[in-house]
Amino acid sequence: MSAPKANLEALPRSVQIVLALGLVALVVFPFVGSDFYAQMVTRMMILAIFAMSLDLLQGVTGLVSLGHAAYFGLAGYALAFVTPQDGAVSLWWTLPLALLGSAAAALVIGFFVVRTKGIYFIMVTMAFAQMIYYLFFGNKVLGGSDGLYLYFKPDAGLFDLENTRVFYFFTLACLLLTYAFLRRLLWSPFGRALAGIRVNEHRMRAVGFGTFGYKLAAFTLAGALAGLAGYLWAAQTGFVNPELMGFHQSAHAIMMVILGGMGNFAGAIVGAFAFEWLLHEFKGLPSLGEFNLGKHWQLWMGLFIVLLVSFAPRGLLGLLQRRHKAGAGHG
Amino acid sequence: MNIADFLIQTLNSVQYGLLLFMLAAGLTLIFGIMGVVNLAHGSFYMLGAYLAYSLSSMLGSFTLAILAGVVLSVLFGLVLERVLFRFFYQRDHLDQVLMTFGLIYIFEELRSILWGDDVHGVPIPPLLTGSIPLTDTLSYPIYRLFMAGLCVLLAIGLYLLISQTRLGMKIRAGAFNRDMTESLGINIKLIHAVVFAIGVALASVAGMIAAPISSVYPNMGAPVLIMCFVVVVIGGIGSVRGALIAALLVGFVDTFGKVLLPQVSAMLVYMLMAVVLLWKPEGLFKQ
């Protein structure tokens, strides 16, 4: 239903300039900001990768998954399982392993969920993600509700990921590669077919596309990319717990994609940064007398979400696009 | 498993299934008639449980607490519908998902501010304590039978309301063709408000009667919401009959799964859902 509105696939020059400036800021940041903020921005970049992976489903293909965090969390757990207590493991086989794990889970679950449409898809993706959540939550072998610790970051050989700044740039490189890959994919025949499914799946089938296969491929790919983000998250924070796969994490990802504007990946990045920044601000609110505003951050976030959806449902880039269109109309 | 154990687990299954039905019925009605996905439905369950906790100690009677709780829940539902949900009936599912997710945050935090984050018990009313002996060694608590009985009564009431009354006729007409119903002079906005309030009240009552056995705790709506989704997906969205059958099915699979296959019991209900999806992607009783 939401599908055809997702757009701004071709980014206007003004947005491109803003993105380029943003990239410059990201490159310069670790040299001017403190380690604390460099780590925070690293987490924002990781979540931006996660949000982009969801945008492939939500914005491009028109599939709103409310269980995307499962694939994020699974890759994190994969890294936690293979990291021994007393030393680092190589990045070069654990990263592909984690991605494959997430992709495999997405392939199996996708086999069931992409048969469904609209509201069913939302509910079923959420239900399967919760199944994985409770599986990890309830099993001591899998870490249980406490989760698992990683005492070492993966060993990359050529560079030292234990160094905050190196990890920052490694994450930035992953972000750029993912963005370039997804933008390229968006304009490939495969990406055009996915956009076609969003706009009118019946018509796509009528002209001979096996939409089930396309949707399943998109779901699996999105799962693998979410796994990339989850792997980085586990490596960066040194900790995984079931909440990484929880329903709130999935909903946050949807929120990030919406907040920026969906269907073009750039919006997902902007949205992830904006959302995490807001979260940070809400949690840091001061006390007002007896009442600690920051402790009740969920209230402010909830109000913000309800107001945003009520008044600016297509996000920041959506507002921009509206202006863009209005301008074009006058010209 | 001997006969007595089997009997007890069957009773547990039916009782759990009926409780799930109360929740799923509201969810499926609100979706079927207004087209709204409501993630905050679990919050109404939580609201009911907390109302039972506060009102029963305030009024000193569980029965009075339930009656007062129903009135408050209906009012709450009407207000919520008027100020927020009404504007989302025609919107994308994506917007509805986000808006109701925001509501979960708001409700949880309001719960934390009003009631705190502690776990609370609600006493079983004195009249319903005790057990009915099944064999020499096994017995079944009366309160659980009361829960099941009340759910059955409400299910029958809901069925009669929808299929036998003038209001029910209008509700069905509104679900079938909104514009036509409206042009026949029926106040469809009022119908929607009533249906929404019924959904909230059903979930809230489920929370109220579950409170004495499940206790009252933060985030208690989340697991229930997921189970409701499973029930609604299996039963077919919009179908109250489907919700009843699916809820009982889920009740049986979950209860017996925990007894017979404890290692995989957490997965069983979802496997059931996966099988149904393969067989009938739109649920068993798609309307």
Boltz contact constraints between the chains, C-beta under 6 A:
constraints:
  - contact:
      token1: [A, 1]
      token2: [B, 92]
      max_distance: 6.0
  - contact:
      token1: [A, 1]
      token2: [B, 93]
      max_distance: 6.0
  - contact:
      token1: [A, 2]
      token2: [B, 92]
      max_distance: 6.0
  - contact:
      token1: [A, 2]
      token2: [B, 94]
      max_distance: 6.0
  - contact:
      token1: [A, 64]
      token2: [B, 94]
      max_distance: 6.0
  - contact:
      token1: [A, 112]
      token2: [B, 274]
      max_distance: 6.0
  - contact:
      token1: [A, 112]
      token2: [B, 277]
      max_distance: 6.0
  - contact:
      token1: [A, 115]
      token2: [B, 281]
      max_distance: 6.0
  - contact:
      token1: [A, 116]
      token2: [B, 281]
      max_distance: 6.0
  - contact:
      token1: [A, 119]
      token2: [B, 37]
      max_distance: 6.0
  - contact:
      token1: [A, 119]
      token2: [B, 93]
      max_distance: 6.0
  - contact:
      token1: [A, 123]
      token2: [B, 229]
      max_distance: 6.0
  - contact:
      token1: [A, 123]
      token2: [B, 233]
      max_distance: 6.0
  - contact:
      token1: [A, 124]
      token2: [B, 233]
      max_distance: 6.0
  - contact:
      token1: [A, 127]
      token2: [B, 229]
      max_distance: 6.0
  - contact:
      token1: [A, 127]
      token2: [B, 230]
      max_distance: 6.0
  - contact:
      token1: [A, 130]
      token2: [B, 226]
      max_distance: 6.0
  - contact:
      token1: [A, 131]
      token2: [B, 267]
      max_distance: 6.0
  - contact:
      token1: [A, 131]
      token2: [B, 270]
      max_distance: 6.0
  - contact:
      token1: [A, 134]
      token2: [B, 266]
      max_distance: 6.0
  - contact:
      token1: [A, 135]
      token2: [B, 266]
      max_distance: 6.0
  - contact:
      token1: [A, 138]
      token2: [B, 266]
      max_distance: 6.0
  - contact:
      token1: [A, 251]
      token2: [B, 101]
      max_distance: 6.0
  - contact:
      token1: [A, 296]
      token2: [B, 109]
      max_distance: 6.0
  - contact:
      token1: [A, 298]
      token2: [B, 105]
      max_distance: 6.0
  - contact:
      token1: [A, 298]
      token2: [B, 108]
      max_distance: 6.0
  - contact:
      token1: [A, 298]
      token2: [B, 109]
      max_distance: 6.0
  - contact:
      token1: [A, 299]
      token2: [B, 106]
      max_distance: 6.0
  - contact:
      token1: [A, 299]
      token2: [B, 109]
      max_distance: 6.0
  - contact:
      token1: [A, 301]
      token2: [B, 105]
      max_distance: 6.0
  - contact:
      token1: [A, 302]
      token2: [B, 102]
      max_distance: 6.0
  - contact:
      token1: [A, 302]
      token2: [B, 105]
      max_distance: 6.0
  - contact:
      token1: [A, 302]
      token2: [B, 106]
      max_distance: 6.0
  - contact:
      token1: [A, 305]
      token2: [B, 98]
      max_distance: 6.0
  - contact:
      token1: [A, 305]
      token2: [B, 102]
      max_distance: 6.0
  - contact:
      token1: [A, 306]
      token2: [B, 99]
      max_distance: 6.0
  - contact:
      token1: [A, 306]
      token2: [B, 102]
      max_distance: 6.0
  - contact:
      token1: [A, 309]
      token2: [B, 95]
      max_distance: 6.0
  - contact:
      token1: [A, 309]
      token2: [B, 98]
      max_distance: 6.0
  - contact:
      token1: [A, 309]
      token2: [B, 99]
      max_distance: 6.0
  - contact:
      token1: [A, 313]
      token2: [B, 95]
      max_distance: 6.0
